[in-house]
Amino acid sequence: MKTPMPFCEELGAAAGSPFVRDMMIVKFQREVDALLLDEAELRKKAKGIRSRVAERDMVLGELEHLVAFDSTLQSISELSKLQTQDLTEVATILVNVMKKQTRATELLGVIENLKALPY
């Protein structure tokens, strides 16, 4: 039984020519560029949400020092819910950032391996 070829060698064999290999390199590089752009936008969004959370933390701190009226307690409760939602959203965004980073790293490895193939 023949052992399977590594992915990059299989791609190179399928390509069969430097022209097709170069096209694959360009395609993968475009995908990497798009992933890095998406990552930067997601990081910017997460940073905005974190600053909003920090501002709400200050408001919550001030509200906790006030006399415990029903409206104050309700405001604290609502702000706490918003904080939880925002922190959950930030966590989801950061997971997506990590996935994009992983994919970009994998593609960069494939690009390097394709460039190293002899033709």
C-alpha positions in Angstrom: 0.0 0.0 0.0 1.3 3.4 -1.0 1.6 6.0 1.8 -0.3 9.2 1.0 1.6 12.2 -0.1 1.9 15.2 2.2 -0.7 17.9 1.4 1.7 20.3 -0.2 3.3 17.7 -2.4 -0.1 16.5 -3.4 -1.1 20.1 -4.4 2.2 20.5 -6.3 1.6 17.2 -8.1 -1.9 18.2 -8.9 -0.7 21.6 -10.1 1.8 20.0 -12.4 3.3 23.3 -13.5 4.9 26.4 -12.0 2.1 28.5 -13.4 -0.7 26.7 -11.5 1.5 26.6 -8.4 2.0 30.3 -8.6 -1.8 30.8 -9.0 -2.4 28.7 -5.9 0.2 30.8 -4.0 -1.5 34.0 -5.1 -5.0 32.6 -4.1 -3.8 31.5 -0.7 -2.0 34.8 -0.1 -5.2 36.7 -0.9 -7.0 34.6 1.6 -4.3 35.3 4.2 -4.6 39.0 3.5 -8.4 38.9 3.9 -8.1 36.9 7.2 -5.6 39.4 8.6 -7.9 42.3 7.6 -10.8 40.6 9.3 -8.7 39.9 12.4 -7.8 43.6 12.6 -11.4 44.6 12.3 -12.5 42.1 14.9 -9.8 43.3 17.3 -10.9 46.9 16.8 -14.5 45.9 17.5 -13.5 44.0 20.7 -11.5 47.0 21.9 -14.5 49.3 21.5 -16.7 46.9 23.4 -14.1 46.6 26.2 -13.9 50.4 26.5 -17.7 50.5 26.7 -17.5 47.8 29.5 -14.9 49.9 31.4 -17.2 53.0 31.2 -20.1 51.0 32.5 -18.0 49.7 35.3 -17.3 53.2 36.4 -21.1 54.0 36.3 -21.9 50.8 38.2 -19.3 51.8 40.8 -21.0 55.2 41.3 -24.5 53.7 41.4 -23.5 51.3 44.1 -22.5 54.2 46.3 -25.9 55.8 46.0 -28.8 55.2 48.4 -30.5 51.9 47.5 -33.6 53.1 45.7 -35.6 50.7 43.5 -34.6 52.7 40.4 -30.9 52.5 41.3 -31.1 48.7 41.9 -32.9 48.3 38.6 -30.3 50.4 36.8 -27.5 48.3 38.4 -29.3 45.1 37.3 -29.7 46.3 33.7 -26.2 47.5 33.4 -24.9 44.2 34.8 -26.8 42.3 32.1 -25.4 44.6 29.4 -21.9 43.9 30.8 -22.4 40.2 30.7 -23.7 40.4 27.1 -20.8 42.6 26.0 -18.2 40.4 27.7 -19.7 37.3 26.0 -19.5 39.1 22.7 -15.9 40.0 23.2 -15.1 36.4 24.1 -16.8 35.2 20.9 -14.9 37.8 18.9 -11.6 36.7 20.4 -12.3 33.0 19.6 -13.0 34.1 16.0 -9.7 36.0 16.0 -7.8 32.9 17.1 -9.5 30.8 14.4 -8.5 33.4 11.7 -4.9 33.5 13.1 -4.7 29.7 13.0 -6.0 29.5 9.4 -3.7 32.3 8.3 -0.7 30.5 9.8 -1.7 27.2 8.1 -2.0 29.0 4.8 1.3 30.7 5.2 2.9 27.3 5.8 1.2 25.9 2.7 2.5 28.9 0.7 6.1 28.4 1.9 5.9 24.7 1.1 4.5 25.4 -2.4 7.3 27.9 -3.0 9.9 25.2 -1.9 8.6 22.6 -4.4 11.0 22.0 -7.3 9.8 22.6 -10.8 
